[in-house]
Amino acid sequence: MKIDKYPKIEEEQSEGIMSEPAVSAASLERQSSSKSILPVGLPRNVKEALADIEEGEREFEHGETYSHKEVMKMVWSQIDSYAG
């Protein structure tokens, strides 16, 4: 039997509410154990997340994009910084 993680909310009541957390549970657990703040760059609420998306759309419209190779290089660099 499947158990729902989140209660069902009527559409009228759910305005501005995210059904999934913006930060992973593992990240929050690390923060609570190390008493650190959120990693730099993560949105703290819905307004910040939407502002980040809109900024990304503006950059894309102006041609400010990265190649796949550049993105993968940044991703692996970030992974290495977490692992090291």
N, CA, C and O atoms as a GROMACS GRO file, in nm:
protein
  336
    1MET      N    1   0.084  -0.118   0.000
    1MET     CA    2   0.000   0.000   0.000
    1MET      C    3   0.089   0.125   0.000
    1MET      O    4   0.183   0.135   0.078
    2LYS      N    5   0.058   0.217  -0.088
    2LYS     CA    6   0.136   0.339  -0.100
    2LYS      C    7   0.087   0.442   0.002
    2LYS      O    8  -0.033   0.466   0.016
    3ILE      N    9   0.182   0.502   0.073
    3ILE     CA   10   0.148   0.604   0.174
    3ILE      C   11   0.190   0.740   0.117
    3ILE      O   12   0.304   0.757   0.074
    4ASP      N   13   0.097   0.836   0.118
    4ASP     CA   14   0.127   0.970   0.069
    4ASP      C   15   0.217   1.041   0.169
    4ASP      O   16   0.194   1.038   0.290
    5LYS      N   17   0.321   1.107   0.115
    5LYS     CA   18   0.414   1.182   0.200
    5LYS      C   19   0.356   1.316   0.244
    5LYS      O   20   0.390   1.368   0.350
    6TYR      N   21   0.268   1.371   0.160
    6TYR     CA   22   0.215   1.505   0.186
    6TYR      C   23   0.063   1.500   0.186
    6TYR      O   24   0.003   1.427   0.107
    7PRO      N   25   0.000   1.577   0.271
    7PRO     CA   26  -0.146   1.578   0.272
    7PRO      C   27  -0.200   1.642   0.144
    7PRO      O   28  -0.138   1.730   0.085
    8LYS      N   29  -0.316   1.596   0.104
    8LYS     CA   30  -0.379   1.655  -0.014
    8LYS      C   31  -0.440   1.790   0.027
    8LYS      O   32  -0.510   1.799   0.128
    9ILE      N   33  -0.412   1.893  -0.051
    9ILE     CA   34  -0.458   2.028  -0.021
    9ILE      C   35  -0.540   2.075  -0.139
    9ILE      O   36  -0.501   2.058  -0.255
   10GLU      N   37  -0.652   2.134  -0.111
   10GLU     CA   38  -0.735   2.188  -0.218
   10GLU      C   39  -0.659   2.297  -0.292
   10GLU      O   40  -0.576   2.366  -0.232
   11GLU      N   41  -0.686   2.313  -0.420
   11GLU     CA   42  -0.614   2.409  -0.504
   11GLU      C   43  -0.620   2.551  -0.448
   11GLU      O   44  -0.520   2.623  -0.454
   12GLU      N   45  -0.733   2.592  -0.396
   12GLU     CA   46  -0.749   2.729  -0.345
   12GLU      C   47  -0.654   2.754  -0.227
   12GLU      O   48  -0.606   2.866  -0.209
   13GLN      N   49  -0.628   2.652  -0.146
   13GLN     CA   50  -0.547   2.668  -0.027
   13GLN      C   51  -0.398   2.658  -0.056
   13GLN      O   52  -0.316   2.700   0.026
   14SER      N   53  -0.361   2.603  -0.171
   14SER     CA   54  -0.221   2.572  -0.194
   14SER      C   55  -0.143   2.684  -0.263
   14SER      O   56  -0.027   2.663  -0.300
   15GLU      N   57  -0.200   2.799  -0.281
   15GLU     CA   58  -0.130   2.907  -0.349
   15GLU      C   59  -0.004   2.947  -0.272
   15GLU      O   60  -0.011   2.983  -0.155
   16GLY      N   61   0.111   2.940  -0.341
   16GLY     CA   62   0.237   2.978  -0.280
   16GLY      C   63   0.301   2.872  -0.193
   16GLY      O   64   0.403   2.898  -0.128
   17ILE      N   65   0.242   2.752  -0.189
   17ILE     CA   66   0.297   2.645  -0.107
   17ILE      C   67   0.365   2.543  -0.198
   17ILE      O   68   0.308   2.500  -0.297
   18MET      N   69   0.487   2.506  -0.163
   18MET     CA   70   0.560   2.406  -0.241
   18MET      C   71   0.526   2.268  -0.186
   18MET      O   72   0.520   2.249  -0.064
   19SER      N   73   0.505   2.171  -0.275
   19SER     CA   74   0.475   2.037  -0.229
   19SER      C   75   0.601   1.958  -0.198
   19SER      O   76   0.595   1.858  -0.126
   20GLU      N   77   0.714   2.000  -0.250
   20GLU     CA   78   0.843   1.936  -0.223
   20GLU      C   79   0.935   2.039  -0.158
   20GLU      O   80   0.928   2.157  -0.190
   21PRO      N   81   1.021   1.996  -0.068
   21PRO     CA   82   1.112   2.091  -0.004
   21PRO      C   83   1.213   2.146  -0.103
   21PRO      O   84   1.257   2.075  -0.194
   22ALA      N   85   1.251   2.272  -0.086
   22ALA     CA   86   1.350   2.334  -0.173
   22ALA      C   87   1.490   2.283  -0.142
   22ALA      O   88   1.579   2.288  -0.227
   23VAL      N   89   1.509   2.233  -0.021
   23VAL     CA   90   1.638   2.180   0.022
   23VAL      C   91   1.617   2.035   0.064
   23VAL      O   92   1.517   2.004   0.130
   24SER      N   93   1.707   1.947   0.028
   24SER     CA   94   1.691   1.806   0.059
   24SER      C   95   1.698   1.781   0.209
   24SER      O   96   1.759   1.857   0.284
   25ALA      N   97   1.636   1.673   0.250
   25ALA     CA   98   1.639   1.636   0.392
   25ALA      C   99   1.781   1.607   0.438
   25ALA      O  100   1.818   1.640   0.550
   26ALA      N  101   1.860   1.546   0.350
   26ALA     CA  102   2.000   1.516   0.386
   26ALA      C  103   2.077   1.645   0.411
   26ALA      O  104   2.159   1.652   0.502
   27SER      N  105   2.051   1.747   0.328
   27SER     CA  106   2.118   1.875   0.346
   27SER      C  107   2.078   1.939   0.478
   27SER      O  108   2.162   1.992   0.550
   28LEU      N  109   1.950   1.933   0.510
   28LEU     CA  110   1.903   1.990   0.636
   28LEU      C  111   1.962   1.915   0.754
   28LEU      O  112   1.995   1.975   0.857
   29GLU      N  113   1.975   1.783   0.740
   29GLU     CA  114   2.031   1.703   0.848
   29GLU      C  115   2.177   1.741   0.872
   29GLU      O  116   2.221   1.753   0.986
   30ARG      N  117   2.252   1.761   0.763
   30ARG     CA  118   2.392   1.802   0.777
   30ARG      C  119   2.401   1.939   0.844
   30ARG      O  120   2.488   1.963   0.927
   31GLN      N  121   2.309   2.028   0.806
   31GLN     CA  122   2.312   2.162   0.864
   31GLN      C  123   2.284   2.158   1.012
   31GLN      O  124   2.350   2.225   1.091
   32SER      N  125   2.183   2.077   1.053
   32SER     CA  126   2.148   2.073   1.195
   32SER      C  127   2.260   2.010   1.276
   32SER      O  128   2.282   2.048   1.391
   33SER      N  129   2.332   1.912   1.216
   33SER     CA  130   2.439   1.848   1.292
   33SER      C  131   2.563   1.935   1.299
   33SER      O  132   2.636   1.932   1.398
   34SER      N  133   2.587   2.014   1.193
   34SER     CA  134   2.708   2.098   1.194
   34SER      C  135   2.678   2.244   1.230
   34SER      O  136   2.769   2.326   1.236
   35LYS      N  137   2.552   2.274   1.254
   35LYS     CA  138   2.509   2.409   1.290
   35LYS      C  139   2.556   2.514   1.189
   35LYS      O  140   2.593   2.625   1.225
   36SER      N  141   2.552   2.475   1.059
   36SER     CA  142   2.593   2.568   0.955
   36SER      C  143   2.469   2.630   0.890
   36SER      O  144   2.356   2.588   0.916
   37ILE      N  145   2.492   2.730   0.808
   37ILE     CA  146   2.383   2.794   0.736
   37ILE      C  147   2.362   2.722   0.604
   37ILE      O  148   2.441   2.634   0.568
   38LEU      N  149   2.257   2.758   0.532
   38LEU     CA  150   2.232   2.698   0.401
   38LEU      C  151   2.350   2.724   0.309
   38LEU      O  152   2.412   2.830   0.315
   39PRO      N  153   2.382   2.628   0.223
   39PRO     CA  154   2.490   2.651   0.126
   39PRO      C  155   2.458   2.774   0.040
   39PRO      O  156   2.342   2.800   0.009
   40VAL      N  157   2.560   2.846   0.003
   40VAL     CA  158   2.542   2.967  -0.077
   40VAL      C  159   2.478   2.931  -0.210
   40VAL      O  160   2.517   2.833  -0.274
   41GLY      N  161   2.381   3.010  -0.251
   41GLY     CA  162   2.320   2.989  -0.381
   41GLY      C  163   2.188   2.917  -0.379
   41GLY      O  164   2.116   2.918  -0.479
   42LEU      N  165   2.152   2.853  -0.268
   42LEU     CA  166   2.023   2.784  -0.263
   42LEU      C  167   1.914   2.884  -0.224
   42LEU      O  168   1.932   2.965  -0.133
   43PRO      N  169   1.800   2.878  -0.294
   43PRO     CA  170   1.690   2.968  -0.256
   43PRO      C  171   1.634   2.928  -0.119
   43PRO      O  172   1.623   2.810  -0.087
   44ARG      N  173   1.600   3.028  -0.040
   44ARG     CA  174   1.546   3.002   0.094
   44ARG      C  175   1.394   2.998   0.097
   44ARG      O  176   1.334   2.952   0.194
   45ASN      N  177   1.332   3.048  -0.010
   45ASN     CA  178   1.187   3.045  -0.016
   45ASN      C  179   1.141   3.047  -0.162
   45ASN      O  180   1.223   3.053  -0.253
   46VAL      N  181   1.011   3.042  -0.182
   46VAL     CA  182   0.954   3.036  -0.316
   46VAL      C  183   0.987   3.162  -0.396
   46VAL      O  184   1.017   3.153  -0.515
   47LYS      N  185   0.980   3.278  -0.333
   47LYS     CA  186   1.008   3.402  -0.405
   47LYS      C  187   1.150   3.404  -0.460
   47LYS      O  188   1.173   3.445  -0.574
   48GLU      N  189   1.247   3.360  -0.379
   48GLU     CA  190   1.386   3.355  -0.426
   48GLU      C  191   1.402   3.254  -0.539
   48GLU      O  192   1.474   3.279  -0.635
   49ALA      N  193   1.335   3.139  -0.528
   49ALA     CA  194   1.344   3.038  -0.633
   49ALA      C  195   1.288   3.091  -0.764
   49ALA      O  196   1.348   3.072  -0.870
   50LEU      N  197   1.174   3.158  -0.758
   50LEU     CA  198   1.114   3.216  -0.879
   50LEU      C  199   1.201   3.326  -0.937
   50LEU      O  200   1.213   3.338  -1.059
   51ALA      N  201   1.261   3.407  -0.850
   51ALA     CA  202   1.352   3.512  -0.899
   51ALA      C  203   1.472   3.452  -0.969
   51ALA      O  204   1.518   3.506  -1.071
   52ASP      N  205   1.525   3.341  -0.916
   52ASP     CA  206   1.638   3.273  -0.980
   52ASP      C  207   1.599   3.222  -1.118
   52ASP      O  208   1.676   3.233  -1.213
   53ILE      N  209   1.480   3.165  -1.129
   53ILE     CA  210   1.432   3.113  -1.257
   53ILE      C  211   1.416   3.226  -1.358
   53ILE      O  212   1.459   3.214  -1.473
   54GLU      N  213   1.355   3.336  -1.315
   54GLU     CA  214   1.336   3.450  -1.405
   54GLU      C  215   1.469   3.509  -1.451
   54GLU      O  216   1.484   3.547  -1.567
   55GLU      N  217   1.567   3.516  -1.360
   55GLU     CA  218   1.700   3.566  -1.397
   55GLU      C  219   1.764   3.474  -1.500
   55GLU      O  220   1.825   3.520  -1.596
   56GLY      N  221   1.751   3.344  -1.480
   56GLY     CA  222   1.804   3.247  -1.576
   56GLY      C  223   1.739   3.261  -1.712
   56GLY      O  224   1.806   3.248  -1.814
   57GLU      N  225   1.608   3.286  -1.714
   57GLU     CA  226   1.538   3.305  -1.842
   57GLU      C  227   1.587   3.431  -1.913
   57GLU      O  228   1.604   3.432  -2.035
   58ARG      N  229   1.610   3.539  -1.836
   58ARG     CA  230   1.662   3.662  -1.896
   58ARG      C  231   1.802   3.640  -1.956
   58ARG      O  232   1.831   3.685  -2.066
   59GLU      N  233   1.887   3.570  -1.882
   59GLU     CA  234   2.021   3.540  -1.931
   59GLU      C  235   2.014   3.456  -2.059
   59GLU      O  236   2.090   3.480  -2.153
   60PHE      N  237   1.924   3.359  -2.062
   60PHE     CA  238   1.909   3.275  -2.181
   60PHE      C  239   1.863   3.357  -2.302
   60PHE      O  240   1.914   3.338  -2.412
   61GLU      N  241   1.768   3.447  -2.279
   61GLU     CA  242   1.718   3.533  -2.388
   61GLU      C  243   1.828   3.622  -2.444
   61GLU      O  244   1.826   3.655  -2.563
   62HIS      N  245   1.925   3.661  -2.360
   62HIS     CA  246   2.036   3.747  -2.404
   62HIS      C  247   2.153   3.665  -2.458
   62HIS      O  248   2.258   3.721  -2.491
   63GLY      N  249   2.137   3.534  -2.466
   63GLY     CA  250   2.242   3.448  -2.519
   63GLY      C  251   2.352   3.414  -2.422
   63GLY      O  252   2.457   3.364  -2.462
   64GLU      N  253   2.330   3.441  -2.296
   64GLU     CA  254   2.430   3.410  -2.193
   64GLU      C  255   2.411   3.265  -2.148
   64GLU      O  256   2.347   3.238  -2.047
   65THR      N  257   2.468   3.173  -2.226
   65THR     CA  258   2.450   3.031  -2.196
   65THR      C  259   2.585   2.961  -2.187
   65THR      O  260   2.688   3.018  -2.224
   66TYR      N  261   2.584   2.839  -2.137
   66TYR     CA  262   2.702   2.756  -2.126
   66TYR      C  263   2.686   2.634  -2.216
   66TYR      O  264   2.574   2.586  -2.237
   67SER      N  265   2.796   2.585  -2.269
   67SER     CA  266   2.792   2.461  -2.347
   67SER      C  267   2.777   2.343  -2.251
   67SER      O  268   2.798   2.356  -2.130
   68HIS      N  269   2.741   2.229  -2.306
   68HIS     CA  270   2.728   2.108  -2.225
   68HIS      C  271   2.860   2.076  -2.157
   68HIS      O  272   2.863   2.037  -2.040
   69LYS      N  273   2.968   2.092  -2.230
   69LYS     CA  274   3.101   2.062  -2.175
   69LYS      C  275   3.133   2.152  -2.055
   69LYS      O  276   3.186   2.105  -1.955
   70GLU      N  277   3.099   2.282  -2.066
   70GLU     CA  278   3.124   2.375  -1.957
   70GLU      C  279   3.039   2.340  -1.834
   70GLU      O  280   3.087   2.346  -1.720
   71VAL      N  281   2.914   2.304  -1.858
   71VAL     CA  282   2.824   2.268  -1.747
   71VAL      C  283   2.877   2.144  -1.675
   71VAL      O  284   2.882   2.141  -1.552
   72MET      N  285   2.916   2.042  -1.752
   72MET     CA  286   2.965   1.921  -1.690
   72MET      C  287   3.094   1.946  -1.612
   72MET      O  288   3.118   1.885  -1.507
   73LYS      N  289   3.178   2.036  -1.663
   73LYS     CA  290   3.301   2.071  -1.592
   73LYS      C  291   3.267   2.136  -1.457
   73LYS      O  292   3.329   2.106  -1.355
   74MET      N  293   3.167   2.227  -1.458
   74MET     CA  294   3.125   2.292  -1.333
   74MET      C  295   3.064   2.191  -1.236
   74MET      O  296   3.090   2.196  -1.116
   75VAL      N  297   2.983   2.099  -1.289
   75VAL     CA  298   2.919   1.998  -1.204
   75VAL      C  299   3.024   1.911  -1.137
   75VAL      O  300   3.020   1.890  -1.015
   76TRP      N  301   3.120   1.860  -1.215
   76TRP     CA  302   3.222   1.774  -1.156
   76TRP      C  303   3.313   1.850  -1.061
   76TRP      O  304   3.361   1.794  -0.963
   77SER      N  305   3.337   1.974  -1.089
   77SER     CA  306   3.415   2.056  -0.997
   77SER      C  307   3.343   2.069  -0.863
   77SER      O  308   3.405   2.059  -0.757
   78GLN      N  309   3.212   2.092  -0.870
   78GLN     CA  310   3.132   2.104  -0.747
   78GLN      C  311   3.129   1.972  -0.672
   78GLN      O  312   3.140   1.970  -0.549
   79ILE      N  313   3.115   1.861  -0.744
   79ILE     CA  314   3.114   1.729  -0.680
   79ILE      C  315   3.248   1.704  -0.611
   79ILE      O  316   3.253   1.656  -0.497
   80ASP      N  317   3.357   1.737  -0.680
   80ASP     CA  318   3.490   1.719  -0.621
   80ASP      C  319   3.507   1.804  -0.495
   80ASP      O  320   3.570   1.760  -0.398
   81SER      N  321   3.452   1.926  -0.495
   81SER     CA  322   3.465   2.010  -0.376
   81SER      C  323   3.388   1.953  -0.258
   81SER      O  324   3.430   1.970  -0.143
   82TYR      N  325   3.276   1.886  -0.284
   82TYR     CA  326   3.200   1.824  -0.176
   82TYR      C  327   3.274   1.700  -0.124
   82TYR      O  328   3.278   1.675  -0.003
   83ALA      N  329   3.332   1.624  -0.215
   83ALA     CA  330   3.399   1.499  -0.176
   83ALA      C  331   3.533   1.526  -0.109
   83ALA      O  332   3.577   1.447  -0.026
   84GLY      N  333   3.597   1.637  -0.145
   84GLY     CA  334   3.732   1.662  -0.093
   84GLY      C  335   3.726   1.735   0.033
   84GLY      O  336   3.830   1.766   0.091
   0.00000   0.00000   0.00000
